[in-house]
Amino acid sequence: MLILGIVILIIVLTVKKRKRILKDNFKEKPMKRVYNEHIIEKDDEDDDNNKKQKLDIKIWKKILKIMIRNKKDIIILLVAVFINSIIDLSFPLMNSYAIKTYFGENPDYSTRYIFIIMYFIMAVMMGVCVWLFIRCAAKVEEDTTYEIRRQTFDRLQKLSFSYYDTTSSGWVMARMTSDTRRLANIVSWGAVDVLWGIVLMFGTLIVTICINWRLSLVLLVLLPIFFVITIFYRQVILKQYRSVRKINSAITASMNESFMGANTTKTLAIEEENNNAFNDLTSKYKRRAIIASAYSSLFWPTLLVLGYIGVAFVSSIGGSFVLSDIPGIAITTATLYLFIDYAIRFFEPVMSIARIISDFQQAQASAERILSLIESEQDVKDTPEVIEKYGDLYNKKKENWEELLGDIEFKDVSFSYKGTDKNVLSNFNLQIKKGQNVAFVGETGSGKSTIINLICRFYEPTTGEILIDGKNYKERSYSWLHDNLGYVLQTPTLFSGTIKENVKYGKLDATDEEVIEACKYVNAHDFIEKLENGYDTEVGEGGNKLSIGQKQLISFARAIIANPKILVLDEATSSIDTETESLIQEAMKIVMKGRTCLVVAHRLSTVVNSDMIIVMREGKILESGTHQELLNNRGYYFNLYRNQFYQEKESQMVKNL
């Protein structure tokens, strides 16, 4: 009754504290900035799915499969922990034997040397086992971290554009860093504690039942109470830590955006607003983390109190057995010591297992999110038949690849972006012949970039077909298509490293001579040679040591070094100065020969020499023809070109004043 009363009191106090915390939480001020809400919304979607499954053993089975790839270390770890647990069980028996034999009414010291040797051997074995399982657990932790990050990064390489359209970089970074490290730590060291606890707990029960089943009942009675408390705390702790992880993702994204948008922040003079918004976010994280820690911190002391109440009961009842003269009930002092020792050792592994359960509750949020990333499905992927013939992303069977010529055809293509019901294109038809230079112009949102992304198979049609050289491109590997693509974006992206290394990203096995030749094609060679280290000049993070025009020229060289059959220029000259644009236009005349070129342009001056100009509006072709033909039609293109021409002349006149 005393134990039951204490348990009820602890639960009542905990519930009251929870209500008070939730009430205080309800008074929190709303965040001033909402640019991270999409991350929290994504985590809320994950939680909606996760709440349905609570503790899912399937999740941990999948994590276990990742963990046990290095079976040798796992086996050594488990064997070392098992032997260490058996030695732990043996020490109370050895001590009880010593009390009974060497300190009883009739001491017998004949076995003392054997006893000392045995004790020494057990101590050495324990030391070796502890060293082994610490070493192996640390290795398993690092191997698990490596494998999770490897699989996650591998999945990120394969995922389609649509995934990046709807997923924040901060969300992904949180999964790759803090979640992965936390999960690997809990899984590896948790395995040690769980195995040690189970062996010690059941071993203790077996030994104590064999020696005196009456005293062992005290231990058995407390076990259900331990598990009831564990279940009570389980859902509360899991819910709180899920909330903490959501805010952590938002913080990671906020930091990432702050670094990426530092220049914009400075020019808009919103440093104070950014700082206040970030402080609000971190303050919210602090409050939620304290709440989660409060629940977690209550869990362990509750079990600790119950454990030592059990030890007190064993001592009290065992003491009465020592003083009893009733045959079959009376026990010796050595036996009482044995039970007290085992009682202490029994509740320690029980509490350890309970703690690990608590840790696994906290880690499940991380496990769920990591697996959701690893198991994310590609929207664009090849069929098994195509993979068998042409290979996959990492195992390309280039010997089976047909030569790409460059004929492109849209046949009744309709397309809508994921999560939307509105079609960007509807029953769209278009033919582009190999070697043609085709430009797409039109207002923002007219469908120009969508057409390019569909041709490149970054997305696939909702309905209809896209033919490359007369064959549905889904019947060939998307690696085949991408290996024949050269793509230059409006905002050039360079990777940390040298100019030479960045150009070689277009063709990893390119020679230095090929790099130089490609740079000469795009008129980048002259400015590179003037740099202190030439082609070995470090471009900085994102190419921040170079001007936008210089970065664009390097991205042009990177695009054409592999001699692509289809060259895509997506607003490639919109962010550069007029002088650099003229350099690129000269290079384009050379580069475009012999390949199909697709140009998305805002500056109409860059497309006047195109073989065909397609004017887009609301996902449909409004006009098409050569520059002169469209001017003669005096339609939408004529007005667009005339307005731009006047604007450019006005700007030039202002500069000359």
C-alpha positions as CSV (number, residue, x, y, z in Angstrom):
1,M,0.0,0.0,0.0
2,L,2.8,2.4,0.8
3,I,4.5,1.8,-2.6
4,L,1.1,2.3,-4.4
5,G,0.5,5.5,-2.5
6,I,3.9,6.9,-3.4
7,V,3.4,6.0,-7.1
8,I,-0.1,7.7,-7.2
9,L,1.3,10.8,-5.5
10,I,4.2,11.1,-8.0
11,I,1.7,10.7,-10.9
12,V,-0.7,13.3,-9.5
13,L,2.1,15.8,-9.0
14,T,3.4,15.2,-12.5
15,V,0.0,15.7,-14.1
16,K,-0.5,18.9,-12.2
17,K,3.0,20.1,-13.3
18,R,2.2,19.2,-16.9
19,K,-1.1,21.2,-16.8
20,R,0.7,24.3,-15.4
21,I,3.5,24.1,-18.0
22,L,0.9,23.7,-20.8
23,K,-1.0,26.7,-19.4
24,D,2.1,28.8,-19.4
25,N,3.0,27.6,-22.8
26,F,-0.4,28.8,-24.1
27,K,0.6,32.4,-23.2
28,E,3.6,32.4,-25.5
29,K,3.9,35.3,-27.9
30,P,3.5,34.5,-31.6
31,M,6.6,34.6,-33.8
32,K,7.2,37.9,-35.6
33,R,8.6,36.2,-38.7
34,V,6.9,33.5,-40.7
35,Y,9.6,32.5,-43.3
36,N,10.3,29.3,-41.4
37,E,6.6,28.2,-41.1
38,H,6.9,26.0,-44.1
39,I,9.5,23.9,-42.2
40,I,7.3,23.6,-39.1
41,E,4.4,22.7,-41.4
42,K,6.4,19.9,-43.0
43,D,7.3,18.6,-39.6
44,D,3.7,18.8,-38.6
45,E,2.8,16.6,-41.6
46,D,5.4,14.1,-40.5
47,D,4.0,14.1,-37.0
48,D,0.4,13.6,-38.2
49,N,1.7,10.3,-39.8
50,N,3.9,9.4,-36.8
51,K,1.1,9.9,-34.2
52,K,-0.8,7.2,-35.9
53,Q,1.9,4.6,-35.4
54,K,3.2,5.7,-31.9
55,L,6.2,3.4,-31.2
56,D,6.7,1.5,-34.4
57,I,9.0,-1.5,-34.2
58,K,9.3,-1.5,-38.0
59,I,11.2,1.8,-37.7
60,W,13.8,0.4,-35.3
61,K,14.1,-2.8,-37.4
62,K,15.1,-0.6,-40.4
63,I,17.6,1.4,-38.2
64,L,18.9,-1.9,-36.9
65,K,19.6,-3.1,-40.5
66,I,21.7,0.0,-41.1
67,M,23.5,-0.5,-37.8
68,I,24.4,-4.2,-38.2
69,R,26.3,-3.8,-41.5
70,N,29.5,-4.3,-39.6
71,K,28.6,-7.6,-38.0
72,K,32.1,-8.3,-36.6
73,D,32.0,-5.3,-34.2
74,I,28.4,-6.0,-33.3
75,I,29.2,-9.6,-32.3
76,I,32.3,-8.6,-30.3
77,L,30.2,-5.9,-28.6
78,L,27.4,-8.3,-27.6
79,V,29.7,-11.0,-26.4
80,A,31.8,-8.6,-24.3
81,V,28.6,-7.1,-22.7
82,F,27.2,-10.6,-22.1
83,I,30.4,-11.8,-20.4
84,N,30.6,-8.6,-18.4
85,S,27.0,-9.1,-17.2
86,I,27.7,-12.7,-16.1
87,I,30.7,-11.4,-14.1
88,D,28.5,-8.8,-12.5
89,L,26.2,-11.6,-11.4
90,S,29.1,-13.6,-10.0
91,F,30.5,-10.9,-7.7
92,P,27.6,-11.1,-5.1
93,L,27.9,-14.9,-5.0
94,M,31.7,-14.6,-4.5
95,N,31.2,-12.0,-1.7
96,S,28.5,-14.1,0.0
97,Y,30.8,-17.1,-0.1
98,A,33.6,-15.0,1.5
99,I,31.3,-13.8,4.3
100,K,30.0,-17.3,5.0
101,T,33.4,-19.1,4.7
102,Y,35.9,-16.6,6.1
103,F,33.7,-14.6,8.6
104,G,31.3,-17.2,9.9
105,E,31.3,-18.9,13.3
106,N,33.8,-21.5,12.1
107,P,36.1,-19.7,9.6
108,D,37.9,-21.8,7.0
109,Y,40.8,-20.2,5.2
110,S,42.0,-23.1,3.1
111,T,40.5,-21.7,-0.1
112,R,41.6,-18.1,0.4
113,Y,44.3,-18.2,-2.3
114,I,42.0,-19.8,-4.9
115,F,39.4,-17.2,-3.9
116,I,41.9,-14.3,-4.4
117,I,43.0,-15.7,-7.8
118,M,39.5,-16.1,-9.0
119,Y,38.6,-12.6,-7.9
120,F,41.6,-11.2,-9.7
121,I,40.8,-13.1,-12.9
122,M,37.2,-11.9,-12.8
123,A,38.4,-8.3,-12.3
124,V,40.8,-8.6,-15.3
125,M,38.1,-10.1,-17.5
126,M,35.7,-7.4,-16.6
127,G,38.3,-4.7,-17.5
128,V,39.0,-6.4,-20.8
129,C,35.2,-6.7,-21.5
130,V,34.6,-3.0,-20.6
131,W,37.5,-2.0,-22.9
132,L,36.1,-4.1,-25.8
133,F,32.5,-3.0,-25.6
134,I,33.5,0.7,-25.3
135,R,35.8,0.4,-28.3
136,C,33.2,-1.6,-30.4
137,A,30.3,0.6,-29.3
138,A,32.2,3.8,-30.4
139,K,33.1,2.1,-33.7
140,V,29.5,1.0,-34.3
141,E,28.3,4.6,-33.5
142,E,30.6,6.0,-36.1
143,D,29.8,3.3,-38.7
144,T,26.1,3.9,-38.1
145,T,26.5,7.7,-38.5
146,Y,28.5,7.2,-41.7
147,E,26.0,4.7,-43.2
148,I,23.0,6.9,-42.4
149,R,24.6,10.0,-43.9
150,R,25.8,8.0,-46.9
151,Q,22.3,6.6,-47.6
152,T,20.8,10.0,-47.0
153,F,23.2,11.8,-49.4
154,D,22.7,9.0,-51.9
155,R,19.0,9.5,-51.8
156,L,19.4,13.3,-52.2
157,Q,21.4,12.8,-55.4
158,K,18.6,10.7,-56.8
159,L,15.5,12.7,-55.8
160,S,13.7,14.8,-58.4
161,F,13.4,18.5,-58.7
162,S,9.9,18.3,-57.1
163,Y,11.4,17.2,-53.8
164,Y,13.6,20.3,-53.6
165,D,10.6,22.5,-54.6
166,T,8.8,21.5,-51.4
167,T,11.6,20.7,-48.9
168,S,13.7,23.3,-47.0
169,S,17.4,23.0,-47.0
170,G,17.3,23.6,-43.2
171,W,15.1,20.6,-42.8
172,V,17.5,18.4,-44.7
173,M,20.5,19.8,-42.9
174,A,18.9,19.0,-39.5
175,R,18.4,15.4,-40.6
176,M,22.0,15.0,-41.9
177,T,23.6,16.5,-38.8
178,S,22.0,16.6,-35.3
179,D,19.4,13.9,-36.0
180,T,21.9,11.5,-37.4
181,R,24.4,11.9,-34.7
182,R,21.8,11.6,-31.9
183,L,20.3,8.5,-33.4
184,A,23.6,6.7,-33.9
185,N,24.6,7.5,-30.3
186,I,21.4,6.2,-28.8
187,V,21.3,3.1,-31.0
188,S,24.9,2.0,-30.4
189,W,25.2,2.7,-26.7
190,G,21.6,1.8,-26.1
191,A,22.3,-1.7,-27.4
192,V,25.0,-2.0,-24.7
193,D,22.8,-0.9,-21.9
194,V,19.8,-3.0,-23.0
195,L,21.7,-6.3,-23.3
196,W,23.5,-5.7,-20.0
197,G,20.3,-4.8,-18.3
198,I,18.3,-7.8,-19.6
199,V,21.0,-10.3,-18.7
200,L,21.6,-8.9,-15.3
201,M,17.9,-8.5,-14.5
202,F,16.8,-12.0,-15.5
203,G,20.0,-13.5,-14.2
204,T,19.3,-11.9,-10.8
205,L,15.7,-13.2,-10.8
206,I,16.8,-16.7,-11.6
207,V,19.5,-16.8,-8.9
208,T,17.4,-15.2,-6.2
209,I,14.4,-17.5,-6.9
210,C,16.7,-20.5,-6.6
211,I,18.1,-19.2,-3.3
212,N,14.9,-17.9,-1.6
213,W,11.8,-17.4,-3.6
214,R,10.0,-15.5,-0.8
215,L,12.5,-12.6,-0.9
216,S,12.5,-12.6,-4.7
217,L,8.8,-11.9,-4.7
218,V,9.5,-8.3,-3.5
219,L,11.5,-7.8,-6.7
220,L,8.8,-9.3,-8.9
221,V,6.0,-7.2,-7.3
222,L,7.8,-3.9,-8.2
223,L,8.4,-4.8,-11.9
224,P,4.7,-4.1,-13.1
225,I,4.9,-0.7,-11.3
226,F,8.1,0.2,-13.2
227,F,6.5,-0.7,-16.5
228,V,3.3,1.3,-15.8
229,I,5.4,4.4,-15.0
230,T,7.4,3.8,-18.2
231,I,4.3,3.7,-20.3
232,F,2.9,6.8,-18.7
233,Y,6.0,8.8,-19.5
234,R,6.5,7.3,-22.9
235,Q,4.0,9.3,-24.9
236,V,4.5,12.5,-23.0
237,I,8.3,12.5,-23.6
238,L,7.9,11.5,-27.2
239,K,5.4,14.3,-27.9
240,Q,7.6,17.0,-26.3
241,Y,10.8,16.0,-28.1
242,R,9.0,15.9,-31.4
243,S,8.0,19.5,-30.7
244,V,11.7,20.4,-29.9
245,R,12.9,18.8,-33.1
246,K,10.4,20.8,-35.2
247,I,11.7,24.1,-33.9
248,N,15.3,22.9,-34.2
249,S,14.7,22.4,-38.0
250,A,13.3,25.9,-38.2
251,I,16.4,27.3,-36.4
252,T,18.7,25.4,-38.8
253,A,16.9,26.8,-41.8
254,S,16.9,30.3,-40.3
255,M,20.7,30.2,-39.9
256,N,21.1,28.9,-43.4
257,E,19.0,31.6,-44.9
258,S,20.8,34.2,-42.8
259,F,24.1,33.2,-44.3
260,M,22.8,32.8,-47.8
261,G,20.9,36.1,-47.7
262,A,23.5,38.2,-45.9
263,N,23.8,40.7,-48.7
264,T,20.1,41.2,-49.0
265,T,19.8,41.7,-45.3
266,K,22.5,44.4,-45.4
267,T,20.9,46.2,-48.3
268,L,17.5,46.2,-46.7
269,A,18.8,47.2,-43.3
270,I,16.8,44.5,-41.5
271,E,19.5,43.2,-39.2
272,E,17.5,44.1,-36.1
273,E,14.3,42.4,-37.4
274,N,16.3,39.3,-38.3
275,N,17.9,39.2,-34.9
276,N,14.6,39.6,-33.1
277,A,13.0,36.9,-35.2
278,F,15.9,34.5,-34.5
279,N,15.7,35.3,-30.8
280,D,12.0,34.6,-30.8
281,L,12.7,31.2,-32.4
282,T,15.5,30.2,-30.1
283,S,13.5,31.4,-27.1
284,K,10.7,29.1,-28.2
285,Y,13.2,26.3,-28.6
286,K,14.5,26.9,-25.1
287,R,11.1,26.8,-23.5
288,R,10.1,23.7,-25.3
289,A,13.4,22.0,-24.5
290,I,13.1,22.8,-20.8
291,I,9.6,21.3,-20.8
292,A,10.9,18.2,-22.5
293,S,13.9,18.0,-20.1
294,A,11.5,18.4,-17.1
295,Y,9.5,15.3,-18.1
296,S,12.6,13.4,-18.9
297,S,14.3,14.4,-15.6
298,L,11.2,13.2,-13.6
299,F,11.3,9.8,-15.2
300,W,14.6,8.6,-13.8
301,P,14.2,9.9,-10.1
302,T,10.7,8.3,-10.0
303,L,12.2,4.9,-10.8
304,L,15.2,5.5,-8.5
305,V,12.9,6.1,-5.5
306,L,10.9,3.0,-6.3
307,G,14.1,1.0,-6.7
308,Y,15.4,1.9,-3.3
309,I,12.1,1.4,-1.7
310,G,12.4,-2.1,-3.0
311,V,15.9,-2.4,-1.5
312,A,14.5,-1.2,1.8
313,F,11.7,-3.8,1.7
314,V,14.3,-6.6,1.0
315,S,16.4,-5.4,3.9
316,S,13.5,-5.3,6.3
317,I,11.9,-8.6,5.3
318,G,15.3,-10.3,5.0
319,G,16.3,-9.0,8.4
320,S,13.2,-10.6,10.0
321,F,14.2,-13.9,8.2
322,V,17.7,-13.7,9.8
323,L,16.2,-13.3,13.2
324,S,13.6,-16.0,12.7
325,D,13.9,-19.5,14.1
326,I,11.3,-21.0,11.8
327,P,12.8,-23.8,9.7
328,G,12.6,-23.0,5.9
329,I,12.3,-19.3,6.5
330,A,15.4,-18.5,8.5
331,I,18.4,-17.3,6.5
332,T,22.0,-16.5,7.2
333,T,23.6,-13.1,7.3
334,A,25.5,-14.0,4.1
335,T,22.3,-14.8,2.3
336,L,20.8,-11.5,3.5
337,Y,23.8,-9.6,2.1
338,L,23.4,-11.5,-1.1
339,F,19.8,-10.4,-1.5
340,I,20.5,-6.8,-0.6
341,D,23.4,-6.7,-3.2
342,Y,21.2,-8.4,-5.8
343,A,18.3,-6.0,-5.0
344,I,20.6,-3.0,-5.7
345,R,21.9,-4.6,-8.8
346,F,18.5,-5.7,-9.9
347,F,16.9,-2.2,-9.9
348,E,19.9,-0.6,-11.6
349,P,19.5,-2.5,-14.9
350,V,15.7,-2.1,-14.6
351,M,16.2,1.7,-14.4
352,S,18.8,1.5,-17.1
353,I,16.4,-0.2,-19.5
354,A,13.7,2.3,-18.5
355,R,16.1,5.1,-19.3
356,I,17.0,3.6,-22.7
357,I,13.3,3.3,-23.4
358,S,13.0,7.0,-22.6
359,D,16.0,7.8,-24.9
360,F,14.5,5.7,-27.7
361,Q,11.2,7.7,-27.3
362,Q,13.2,10.9,-27.7
363,A,15.1,9.5,-30.7
364,Q,12.1,8.1,-32.5
365,A,11.3,11.6,-33.8
366,S,14.8,11.7,-35.4
367,A,14.5,8.1,-36.7
368,E,11.2,8.8,-38.3
369,R,12.5,11.9,-40.1
370,I,15.7,10.3,-41.2
371,L,13.9,7.3,-42.6
372,S,11.3,9.5,-44.3
373,L,14.2,11.2,-46.2
374,I,16.0,7.9,-47.0
375,E,12.8,6.3,-48.2
376,S,11.5,9.3,-50.2
377,E,10.4,8.2,-53.6
378,Q,11.7,9.7,-56.9
379,D,9.0,11.3,-59.0
380,V,11.3,10.8,-62.0
381,K,12.8,7.3,-62.2
382,D,13.4,4.6,-64.8
383,T,11.5,1.4,-65.1
384,P,13.2,-1.9,-64.2
385,E,13.4,-2.8,-67.9
386,V,15.1,0.5,-68.8
387,I,17.6,0.0,-65.9
388,E,18.4,-3.5,-67.0
389,K,19.3,-2.3,-70.5
390,Y,20.8,1.2,-69.9
391,G,21.9,1.0,-66.2
392,D,21.1,3.3,-63.3
393,L,22.5,6.5,-62.0
394,Y,25.7,4.9,-60.6
395,N,26.0,1.9,-62.9
396,K,25.6,3.3,-66.4
397,K,25.7,0.8,-69.3
398,K,27.0,3.3,-71.8
399,E,27.8,0.5,-74.3
400,N,24.0,0.2,-74.8
401,W,23.3,3.9,-75.1
402,E,22.2,5.1,-78.5
403,E,23.6,8.3,-80.0
404,L,21.4,11.3,-79.2
405,L,20.8,13.4,-82.3
406,G,18.6,16.2,-80.9
407,D,15.1,15.9,-82.4
408,I,12.5,16.8,-79.7
409,E,8.7,16.5,-79.9
410,F,5.9,17.3,-77.5
411,K,2.7,15.2,-78.2
412,D,-0.4,16.4,-76.3
413,V,1.6,17.1,-73.2
414,S,-0.2,18.3,-70.1
415,F,1.6,19.1,-66.8
416,S,0.9,20.4,-63.3
417,Y,3.3,20.8,-60.5
418,K,3.1,18.5,-57.5
419,G,0.5,19.6,-55.0
420,T,-1.4,21.8,-57.4
421,D,-4.5,21.2,-59.6
422,K,-3.8,23.8,-62.2
423,N,-2.2,22.7,-65.4
424,V,0.8,24.8,-66.5
425,L,0.6,23.1,-69.9
426,S,-2.5,21.6,-71.5
427,N,-2.4,19.4,-74.6
428,F,0.8,21.1,-75.7
429,N,2.4,20.2,-79.0
430,L,5.8,21.3,-80.4
431,Q,8.5,20.0,-82.7
432,I,12.1,20.9,-82.6
433,K,14.5,19.6,-85.2
434,K,18.1,18.5,-84.4
435,G,20.6,21.3,-84.7
436,Q,17.9,24.0,-84.3
437,N,18.4,27.1,-82.1
438,V,15.0,27.6,-80.5
439,A,14.2,30.5,-78.1
440,F,11.3,30.7,-75.7
441,V,10.1,34.2,-74.7
442,G,7.1,35.4,-72.8
443,E,6.0,36.9,-69.5
444,T,6.8,35.4,-66.2
445,G,4.7,32.2,-65.5
446,S,3.9,31.6,-69.2
447,G,5.5,28.1,-69.1
448,K,8.9,28.7,-70.6
449,S,11.1,27.1,-67.9
450,T,8.5,24.3,-67.5
451,I,9.0,23.3,-71.1
452,I,12.8,23.3,-70.6
453,N,12.5,21.3,-67.4
454,L,10.3,18.7,-69.1
455,I,12.7,18.4,-72.0
456,C,15.5,17.8,-69.6
457,R,13.3,15.3,-67.7
458,F,13.7,17.1,-64.4
459,Y,10.0,16.6,-64.4
460,E,7.8,14.3,-66.5
461,P,4.5,15.0,-68.2
462,T,1.3,14.4,-66.3
463,T,-0.2,13.2,-69.6
464,G,1.1,12.9,-73.1
465,E,4.5,12.1,-74.4
466,I,7.9,13.8,-75.1
467,L,9.9,12.1,-77.8
468,I,13.7,12.4,-78.2
469,D,14.8,11.3,-81.7
470,G,11.3,9.8,-82.3
471,K,11.2,7.7,-79.1
472,N,9.4,8.3,-75.8
473,Y,12.3,9.4,-73.5
474,K,10.9,7.3,-70.7
475,E,12.0,4.3,-72.7
476,R,15.6,5.3,-72.2
477,S,17.6,6.1,-69.1
478,Y,17.4,9.6,-67.8
479,S,21.2,9.4,-67.2
480,W,21.5,9.0,-71.0
481,L,19.6,12.2,-71.5
482,H,21.4,14.1,-68.7
483,D,24.8,13.0,-70.0
484,N,24.0,14.7,-73.3
485,L,22.8,17.9,-71.7
486,G,24.6,21.2,-71.2
487,Y,22.7,23.6,-68.9
488,V,23.5,27.2,-68.0
489,L,21.3,28.8,-65.3
490,Q,20.4,32.4,-64.9
491,T,22.3,32.5,-61.5
492,P,25.5,30.6,-62.0
493,T,26.5,28.2,-59.2
494,L,30.1,27.5,-58.6
495,F,31.5,25.0,-56.1
496,S,34.3,25.7,-53.6
497,G,37.6,24.9,-55.4
498,T,39.6,26.2,-58.3
499,I,38.4,27.5,-61.7
500,K,39.9,24.4,-63.3
501,E,38.0,22.1,-61.0
502,N,34.7,23.9,-61.6
503,V,35.1,23.6,-65.3
504,K,35.9,19.9,-65.0
505,Y,32.6,19.3,-63.2
506,G,31.2,19.2,-66.8
507,K,33.6,16.4,-67.7
508,L,35.4,14.9,-64.7
509,D,38.0,13.2,-66.9
510,A,38.8,16.3,-68.9
511,T,42.4,17.2,-69.5
512,D,43.9,20.6,-68.7
513,E,44.1,21.3,-72.4
514,E,40.4,20.6,-72.8
515,V,39.6,23.0,-69.9
516,I,41.6,25.7,-71.5
517,E,40.0,25.1,-74.9
518,A,36.5,25.3,-73.4
519,C,37.3,28.5,-71.7
520,K,38.7,30.0,-75.0
521,Y,35.4,29.0,-76.7
522,V,33.4,31.2,-74.3
523,N,35.9,34.0,-74.1
524,A,36.8,33.3,-70.4
525,H,40.5,32.5,-71.0
526,D,41.7,36.1,-71.1
527,F,40.3,37.1,-67.7
528,I,41.4,33.8,-66.1
529,E,45.0,34.3,-67.3
530,K,45.0,37.8,-65.7
531,L,44.3,36.3,-62.3
532,E,47.2,35.7,-59.9
533,N,46.9,31.9,-60.0
534,G,45.2,31.5,-63.4
535,Y,43.2,28.4,-63.7
536,D,44.3,27.4,-60.1
537,T,42.6,30.4,-58.6
538,E,40.2,29.6,-55.8
539,V,36.7,30.8,-56.6
540,G,35.5,30.9,-52.9
541,E,32.2,29.6,-51.5
542,G,29.6,29.8,-54.2
543,G,32.2,31.6,-56.4
544,N,32.0,34.8,-54.3
545,K,35.6,35.8,-55.3
546,L,34.5,36.3,-58.9
547,S,32.0,38.7,-60.5
548,I,28.7,37.5,-61.8
549,G,29.9,37.8,-65.4
550,Q,33.0,35.8,-64.7
551,K,31.0,33.1,-62.9
552,Q,28.7,32.9,-65.9
553,L,31.5,32.5,-68.3
554,I,32.9,29.7,-66.3
555,S,29.5,28.0,-66.1
556,F,29.3,28.3,-69.9
557,A,32.7,26.6,-70.2
558,R,31.5,23.9,-67.8
559,A,28.4,23.3,-69.8
560,I,30.1,22.9,-73.2
561,I,33.3,21.0,-72.2
562,A,31.4,17.7,-72.5
563,N,30.3,18.6,-76.0
564,P,26.5,18.2,-75.2
565,K,24.0,17.3,-77.9
566,I,21.4,19.6,-76.3
567,L,22.4,23.0,-74.8
568,V,20.0,24.8,-72.6
569,L,20.5,28.5,-71.7
570,D,17.9,29.5,-69.1
571,E,18.1,33.3,-68.8
572,A,21.8,32.9,-69.1
573,T,22.6,36.5,-70.0
574,S,20.0,38.3,-67.9
575,S,22.2,39.0,-64.8
576,I,25.4,40.1,-66.6
577,D,26.6,43.4,-68.1
578,T,26.3,44.4,-71.7
579,E,30.1,43.9,-72.4
580,T,30.1,40.4,-71.0
581,E,26.9,39.6,-72.8
582,S,28.5,40.5,-76.1
583,L,31.4,38.2,-75.3
584,I,28.9,35.4,-74.5
585,Q,26.9,36.0,-77.7
586,E,30.1,35.7,-79.8
587,A,30.9,32.4,-78.0
588,M,27.3,31.2,-78.4
589,K,27.6,31.4,-82.2
590,I,30.4,28.9,-82.1
591,V,29.0,26.8,-79.3
592,M,25.6,26.3,-80.9
593,K,26.8,24.9,-84.1
594,G,26.0,21.2,-84.6
595,R,23.7,20.9,-81.5
596,T,20.1,21.5,-80.5
597,C,20.0,24.8,-78.5
598,L,17.1,25.8,-76.2
599,V,17.2,29.4,-75.0
600,V,14.9,31.0,-72.4
601,A,15.4,34.7,-72.7
602,H,14.3,37.9,-71.1
603,R,16.5,40.1,-73.2
604,L,15.2,39.7,-76.8
605,S,18.4,41.0,-78.2
606,T,20.0,37.6,-77.4
607,V,17.5,35.6,-79.5
608,V,17.3,37.7,-82.7
609,N,19.5,35.1,-84.5
610,S,17.5,32.1,-83.4
611,D,16.1,29.7,-86.0
612,M,12.7,29.8,-84.3
613,I,11.3,32.0,-81.6
614,I,8.4,30.6,-79.6
615,V,6.2,33.2,-77.8
616,M,4.5,31.7,-74.8
617,R,1.5,32.9,-72.8
618,E,-0.4,31.0,-70.1
619,G,1.1,27.7,-71.2
620,K,0.2,28.1,-74.8
621,I,2.1,29.1,-78.0
622,L,1.0,32.6,-78.9
623,E,3.3,33.1,-81.9
624,S,6.3,31.3,-83.5
625,G,8.7,32.1,-86.2
626,T,12.0,33.8,-86.9
627,H,12.8,37.2,-85.5
628,Q,11.9,39.0,-88.7
629,E,8.8,37.0,-89.3
630,L,7.5,37.9,-85.9
631,L,8.3,41.5,-86.4
632,N,6.4,41.5,-89.7
633,N,3.3,39.9,-87.9
634,R,3.2,43.0,-85.7
635,G,1.8,41.0,-82.8
636,Y,2.7,40.4,-79.2
637,Y,6.4,39.8,-80.0
638,F,6.6,43.0,-82.0
639,N,5.2,45.1,-79.1
640,L,7.5,43.3,-76.6
641,Y,10.6,43.9,-78.7
642,R,9.8,47.5,-79.5
643,N,9.3,48.3,-75.8
644,Q,12.6,46.7,-74.8
645,F,14.4,48.4,-77.7
646,Y,13.2,51.8,-76.5
647,Q,14.1,51.1,-72.9
648,E,17.6,50.0,-73.8
649,K,18.1,53.1,-76.0
650,E,16.9,55.3,-73.1
651,S,19.2,53.7,-70.7
652,Q,22.1,54.1,-73.1
653,M,21.4,57.8,-73.6
654,V,21.2,58.3,-69.8
655,K,24.7,56.7,-69.4
656,N,26.1,58.9,-72.2
657,L,25.0,62.1,-70.5
